[in-house]
């Protein structure tokens, strides 16, 4: 089974820092994965950005996860791809990216864990736990109770997402999460590298 990191940073196209700068600073702070998310760029621009981000984070042993763009992930041989509930049949996505790439799936409600194709998905992104401004069309928040219920009833590693900060580490560990994914807690921080480090430090001390 794929080892998920304690911290996945999801890029923020609207943040003051450029996406490559965000990614590098998060990776310097210890984020094991950087998920590249941008709903507005065309395929060529997104591909170029993905390659730039991969180059910037590689020296820090961080891995690039592509959000939604199956063809980009396939074209550049990305380490992984993350898809949502509306991004197609996970089995077809898996066939396209191959057996070696990491494939993650968003879970927004408890009933969605019953439809996960066996042997296809490597990890789940579960949430939003709280409402968040980084994704305006997010599903209703599930809270820590909803999070724990999902995590306890799946064998897949779970990264919590949605309005989370370093202060949530204890609750997330109690819920059984293997880690968390954040956007603004790093991208909008005065020092993104320090923000990433603080999340990991808090996780290790609870």
KOLZA-393032 format. One record per residue (C-alpha): residue number from 1; residue in one letter; x negated, z, y. Coordinates in Angstrom, 1 decimal, decimal comma. Each point is the difference from the previous one (the first is absolute). Layout:
# residues N
<node i="NUM" aa="a" px="X" pz="Z" py="Y"/>
...
# end
This chain:
# residues 206
<node i="1" aa="x" px="0,0" pz="0,0" py="0,0"/>
<node i="2" aa="x" px="-1,2" pz="-0,9" py="3,5"/>
<node i="3" aa="x" px="-1,5" pz="3,0" py="1,9"/>
<node i="4" aa="x" px="1,9" pz="0,4" py="3,3"/>
<node i="5" aa="x" px="-1,8" pz="1,4" py="3,0"/>
<node i="6" aa="x" px="1,0" pz="3,2" py="1,8"/>
<node i="7" aa="x" px="0,4" pz="-1,9" py="3,2"/>
<node i="8" aa="x" px="1,2" pz="-3,5" py="0,6"/>
<node i="9" aa="x" px="0,0" pz="-1,2" py="3,7"/>
<node i="10" aa="x" px="2,5" pz="-2,7" py="1,0"/>
<node i="11" aa="x" px="-1,0" pz="-2,0" py="2,9"/>
<node i="12" aa="x" px="1,9" pz="0,0" py="3,3"/>
<node i="13" aa="x" px="0,2" pz="-3,4" py="1,8"/>
<node i="14" aa="x" px="1,3" pz="1,7" py="3,2"/>
<node i="15" aa="x" px="-2,6" pz="2,7" py="0,3"/>
<node i="16" aa="x" px="-2,5" pz="0,0" py="2,8"/>
<node i="17" aa="x" px="-2,9" pz="-0,5" py="-2,4"/>
<node i="18" aa="x" px="-0,5" pz="-3,4" py="-1,7"/>
<node i="19" aa="x" px="1,0" pz="-0,1" py="-3,6"/>
<node i="20" aa="x" px="-3,5" pz="-0,5" py="-1,3"/>
<node i="21" aa="x" px="-1,2" pz="3,0" py="2,2"/>
<node i="22" aa="x" px="2,9" pz="2,1" py="-1,3"/>
<node i="23" aa="x" px="-0,9" pz="-0,9" py="-3,6"/>
<node i="24" aa="x" px="-3,7" pz="0,7" py="0,4"/>
<node i="25" aa="x" px="0,5" pz="3,4" py="1,6"/>
<node i="26" aa="x" px="2,5" pz="1,0" py="-2,6"/>
<node i="27" aa="x" px="-2,4" pz="-1,0" py="-2,8"/>
<node i="28" aa="x" px="-2,8" pz="1,8" py="1,7"/>
<node i="29" aa="x" px="2,2" pz="3,1" py="0,0"/>
<node i="30" aa="x" px="0,5" pz="-0,3" py="-3,8"/>
<node i="31" aa="x" px="3,2" pz="-2,1" py="-0,5"/>
<node i="32" aa="x" px="-0,4" pz="-1,6" py="-3,4"/>
<node i="33" aa="x" px="2,4" pz="-2,8" py="0,6"/>
<node i="34" aa="x" px="0,9" pz="-2,0" py="3,2"/>
<node i="35" aa="x" px="3,3" pz="-1,8" py="-0,2"/>
<node i="36" aa="x" px="0,2" pz="-2,9" py="2,3"/>
<node i="37" aa="x" px="3,6" pz="-0,4" py="1,4"/>
<node i="38" aa="x" px="1,1" pz="-2,5" py="2,6"/>
<node i="39" aa="x" px="3,4" pz="-1,6" py="0,0"/>
<node i="40" aa="x" px="-0,6" pz="-2,4" py="2,8"/>
<node i="41" aa="x" px="-3,3" pz="-1,9" py="-0,7"/>
<node i="42" aa="x" px="0,1" pz="-3,4" py="-1,7"/>
<node i="43" aa="x" px="-1,6" pz="-0,4" py="-3,3"/>
<node i="44" aa="x" px="-3,3" pz="-1,4" py="1,2"/>
<node i="45" aa="x" px="-0,4" pz="2,7" py="2,7"/>
<node i="46" aa="x" px="0,9" pz="2,7" py="-2,5"/>
<node i="47" aa="x" px="-2,5" pz="-1,4" py="-2,5"/>
<node i="48" aa="x" px="-2,8" pz="0,0" py="2,5"/>
<node i="49" aa="x" px="0,9" pz="3,6" py="1,1"/>
<node i="50" aa="x" px="0,0" pz="1,1" py="-3,7"/>
<node i="51" aa="x" px="-3,4" pz="-1,3" py="-0,6"/>
<node i="52" aa="x" px="-1,3" pz="1,6" py="3,2"/>
<node i="53" aa="x" px="1,5" pz="3,4" py="-1,0"/>
<node i="54" aa="x" px="-1,4" pz="-0,3" py="-3,5"/>
<node i="55" aa="x" px="-3,5" pz="-0,6" py="1,4"/>
<node i="56" aa="x" px="0,3" pz="2,9" py="2,4"/>
<node i="57" aa="x" px="1,1" pz="2,6" py="-2,5"/>
<node i="58" aa="x" px="-2,2" pz="-1,1" py="-3,0"/>
<node i="59" aa="x" px="-3,1" pz="2,0" py="1,1"/>
<node i="60" aa="x" px="2,1" pz="3,2" py="-0,3"/>
<node i="61" aa="x" px="1,2" pz="-0,7" py="-3,5"/>
<node i="62" aa="x" px="3,6" pz="-0,5" py="1,3"/>
<node i="63" aa="x" px="2,2" pz="-2,6" py="-1,6"/>
<node i="64" aa="x" px="2,4" pz="-2,5" py="1,6"/>
<node i="65" aa="x" px="3,7" pz="0,0" py="-0,9"/>
<node i="66" aa="x" px="2,1" pz="-2,9" py="1,3"/>
<node i="67" aa="x" px="3,5" pz="0,8" py="1,1"/>
<node i="68" aa="x" px="2,7" pz="-2,4" py="-1,2"/>
<node i="69" aa="x" px="-2,0" pz="-3,3" py="0,3"/>
<node i="70" aa="x" px="-0,3" pz="-1,0" py="-3,7"/>
<node i="71" aa="x" px="-1,7" pz="-3,3" py="0,7"/>
<node i="72" aa="x" px="-2,6" pz="1,6" py="2,3"/>
<node i="73" aa="x" px="-0,8" pz="2,6" py="-2,6"/>
<node i="74" aa="x" px="-0,4" pz="-2,7" py="-2,6"/>
<node i="75" aa="x" px="-2,1" pz="-2,3" py="2,2"/>
<node i="76" aa="x" px="-2,6" pz="2,5" py="1,1"/>
<node i="77" aa="x" px="-0,1" pz="2,0" py="-3,3"/>
<node i="78" aa="x" px="1,1" pz="3,2" py="1,7"/>
<node i="79" aa="x" px="-0,5" pz="3,3" py="-1,8"/>
<node i="80" aa="x" px="3,7" pz="0,6" py="0,2"/>
<node i="81" aa="x" px="3,4" pz="-0,9" py="1,3"/>
<node i="82" aa="x" px="2,9" pz="2,2" py="1,0"/>
<node i="83" aa="x" px="3,6" pz="-1,3" py="-0,1"/>
<node i="84" aa="x" px="3,4" pz="1,3" py="1,1"/>
<node i="85" aa="x" px="3,3" pz="-0,1" py="-1,7"/>
<node i="86" aa="x" px="0,9" pz="-3,3" py="1,6"/>
<node i="87" aa="x" px="-3,3" pz="-1,8" py="-0,8"/>
<node i="88" aa="x" px="1,0" pz="-1,6" py="-3,3"/>
<node i="89" aa="x" px="-0,1" pz="0,8" py="-3,7"/>
<node i="90" aa="x" px="-3,1" pz="2,2" py="-0,6"/>
<node i="91" aa="x" px="-0,6" pz="-1,9" py="-3,3"/>
<node i="92" aa="x" px="-0,4" pz="-3,3" py="1,8"/>
<node i="93" aa="x" px="-2,2" pz="1,6" py="2,6"/>
<node i="94" aa="x" px="-2,2" pz="1,5" py="-2,7"/>
<node i="95" aa="x" px="-0,3" pz="-3,4" py="-1,7"/>
<node i="96" aa="x" px="-1,1" pz="-1,6" py="3,3"/>
<node i="97" aa="x" px="-2,6" pz="2,6" py="0,9"/>
<node i="98" aa="x" px="-1,3" pz="0,4" py="-3,5"/>
<node i="99" aa="x" px="-0,5" pz="3,0" py="-2,2"/>
<node i="100" aa="x" px="-3,0" pz="1,5" py="1,8"/>
<node i="101" aa="x" px="1,3" pz="0,5" py="3,5"/>
<node i="102" aa="x" px="1,8" pz="3,2" py="0,9"/>
<node i="103" aa="x" px="3,7" pz="-0,3" py="0,6"/>
<node i="104" aa="x" px="2,0" pz="2,6" py="1,9"/>
<node i="105" aa="x" px="3,8" pz="0,2" py="0,6"/>
<node i="106" aa="x" px="2,0" pz="1,8" py="2,6"/>
<node i="107" aa="x" px="2,6" pz="2,4" py="-1,2"/>
<node i="108" aa="x" px="2,6" pz="1,1" py="2,6"/>
<node i="109" aa="x" px="2,7" pz="1,5" py="-2,3"/>
<node i="110" aa="x" px="0,0" pz="1,9" py="-3,3"/>
<node i="111" aa="x" px="2,0" pz="-2,7" py="-1,8"/>
<node i="112" aa="x" px="-2,7" pz="-2,6" py="0,7"/>
<node i="113" aa="x" px="-2,4" pz="1,6" py="-2,5"/>
<node i="114" aa="x" px="2,3" pz="-1,1" py="-2,8"/>
<node i="115" aa="x" px="-0,5" pz="-3,7" py="0,7"/>
<node i="116" aa="x" px="-3,8" pz="0,0" py="0,0"/>
<node i="117" aa="x" px="-1,3" pz="-2,5" py="-2,6"/>
<node i="118" aa="x" px="-2,1" pz="1,7" py="-2,6"/>
<node i="119" aa="x" px="-3,7" pz="-0,7" py="0,0"/>
<node i="120" aa="x" px="0,1" pz="-1,9" py="3,3"/>
<node i="121" aa="x" px="-0,4" pz="2,5" py="2,9"/>
<node i="122" aa="x" px="-3,1" pz="2,2" py="0,5"/>
<node i="123" aa="x" px="1,3" pz="2,4" py="2,6"/>
<node i="124" aa="x" px="3,0" pz="0,8" py="2,2"/>
<node i="125" aa="x" px="0,2" pz="0,5" py="3,8"/>
<node i="126" aa="x" px="2,8" pz="2,5" py="0,3"/>
<node i="127" aa="x" px="2,0" pz="0,6" py="3,2"/>
<node i="128" aa="x" px="0,5" pz="0,2" py="2,8"/>
<node i="129" aa="x" px="-0,2" pz="3,7" py="-0,3"/>
<node i="130" aa="x" px="0,8" pz="0,3" py="3,7"/>
<node i="131" aa="x" px="1,2" pz="-2,4" py="2,6"/>
<node i="132" aa="x" px="-2,9" pz="-1,9" py="1,5"/>
<node i="133" aa="x" px="-0,5" pz="-2,3" py="3,0"/>
<node i="134" aa="x" px="-2,6" pz="-2,1" py="-1,7"/>
<node i="135" aa="x" px="2,7" pz="-1,9" py="-1,9"/>
<node i="136" aa="x" px="3,2" pz="-0,4" py="1,9"/>
<node i="137" aa="x" px="2,0" pz="-1,3" py="-2,9"/>
<node i="138" aa="x" px="-0,9" pz="2,7" py="-2,5"/>
<node i="139" aa="x" px="2,5" pz="1,4" py="-2,5"/>
<node i="140" aa="x" px="1,6" pz="3,4" py="0,5"/>
<node i="141" aa="x" px="-2,5" pz="2,8" py="-0,4"/>
<node i="142" aa="x" px="0,0" pz="1,7" py="-3,4"/>
<node i="143" aa="x" px="-1,6" pz="3,3" py="1,0"/>
<node i="144" aa="x" px="-2,3" pz="2,0" py="-2,1"/>
<node i="145" aa="x" px="2,7" pz="0,8" py="-2,5"/>
<node i="146" aa="x" px="0,7" pz="-3,7" py="-0,6"/>
<node i="147" aa="x" px="-3,7" pz="-0,7" py="-0,2"/>
<node i="148" aa="x" px="-0,5" pz="2,7" py="-2,7"/>
<node i="149" aa="x" px="2,9" pz="-1,3" py="-2,1"/>
<node i="150" aa="x" px="-1,4" pz="-3,5" py="-0,1"/>
<node i="151" aa="x" px="-3,6" pz="1,1" py="-0,7"/>
<node i="152" aa="x" px="1,1" pz="2,3" py="-2,8"/>
<node i="153" aa="x" px="2,0" pz="-2,7" py="-1,8"/>
<node i="154" aa="x" px="-2,6" pz="-2,8" py="0,0"/>
<node i="155" aa="x" px="-3,4" pz="-0,2" py="-1,8"/>
<node i="156" aa="x" px="-1,4" pz="-2,2" py="2,7"/>
<node i="157" aa="x" px="-2,3" pz="1,4" py="2,7"/>
<node i="158" aa="x" px="1,8" pz="0,5" py="3,3"/>
<node i="159" aa="x" px="-1,2" pz="-0,2" py="3,5"/>
<node i="160" aa="x" px="2,5" pz="1,6" py="2,5"/>
<node i="161" aa="x" px="0,7" pz="-1,8" py="3,2"/>
<node i="162" aa="x" px="2,0" pz="0,5" py="3,2"/>
<node i="163" aa="x" px="-0,9" pz="2,2" py="3,0"/>
<node i="164" aa="x" px="-2,6" pz="1,9" py="-1,9"/>
<node i="165" aa="x" px="-3,1" pz="1,9" py="1,4"/>
<node i="166" aa="x" px="-2,8" pz="2,2" py="-1,2"/>
<node i="167" aa="x" px="2,4" pz="3,0" py="0,3"/>
<node i="168" aa="x" px="2,1" pz="-1,4" py="-2,9"/>
<node i="169" aa="x" px="-2,7" pz="0,1" py="-2,6"/>
<node i="170" aa="x" px="1,2" pz="3,2" py="-1,7"/>
<node i="171" aa="x" px="3,6" pz="-1,2" py="-0,3"/>
<node i="172" aa="x" px="-1,1" pz="-3,4" py="-1,3"/>
<node i="173" aa="x" px="-2,2" pz="1,6" py="-2,6"/>
<node i="174" aa="x" px="2,8" pz="2,3" py="-1,1"/>
<node i="175" aa="x" px="2,2" pz="-3,1" py="-0,4"/>
<node i="176" aa="x" px="-2,5" pz="-1,5" py="-2,4"/>
<node i="177" aa="x" px="-1,3" pz="-2,8" py="2,2"/>
<node i="178" aa="x" px="-3,4" pz="-1,4" py="-0,7"/>
<node i="179" aa="x" px="-0,5" pz="-0,7" py="3,7"/>
<node i="180" aa="x" px="1,6" pz="-1,3" py="3,2"/>
<node i="181" aa="x" px="0,2" pz="-3,2" py="2,1"/>
<node i="182" aa="x" px="0,0" pz="0,3" py="3,8"/>
<node i="183" aa="x" px="0,1" pz="-2,3" py="3,0"/>
<node i="184" aa="x" px="0,2" pz="1,7" py="3,4"/>
<node i="185" aa="x" px="-1,6" pz="3,3" py="-1,1"/>
<node i="186" aa="x" px="-3,2" pz="-2,1" py="0,0"/>
<node i="187" aa="x" px="0,7" pz="-3,1" py="2,0"/>
<node i="188" aa="x" px="1,2" pz="1,9" py="3,1"/>
<node i="189" aa="x" px="-2,4" pz="2,9" py="-0,3"/>
<node i="190" aa="x" px="-2,6" pz="0,5" py="2,7"/>
<node i="191" aa="x" px="-2,7" pz="-0,1" py="-2,7"/>
<node i="192" aa="x" px="1,3" pz="-1,9" py="-3,1"/>
<node i="193" aa="x" px="-3,0" pz="0,8" py="-2,0"/>
<node i="194" aa="x" px="0,4" pz="3,8" py="0,6"/>
<node i="195" aa="x" px="3,8" pz="-0,3" py="-0,7"/>
<node i="196" aa="x" px="-0,7" pz="-1,5" py="-3,4"/>
<node i="197" aa="x" px="-2,6" pz="2,6" py="-0,8"/>
<node i="198" aa="x" px="2,4" pz="2,8" py="1,1"/>
<node i="199" aa="x" px="2,7" pz="-1,3" py="-2,4"/>
<node i="200" aa="x" px="-2,5" pz="0,0" py="-2,9"/>
<node i="201" aa="x" px="-1,4" pz="3,4" py="0,9"/>
<node i="202" aa="x" px="3,5" pz="1,5" py="0,2"/>
<node i="203" aa="x" px="0,9" pz="-1,5" py="-3,4"/>
<node i="204" aa="x" px="-3,1" pz="1,5" py="-1,6"/>
<node i="205" aa="x" px="0,6" pz="3,5" py="1,3"/>
<node i="206" aa="x" px="3,6" pz="0,6" py="-1,1"/>
# end
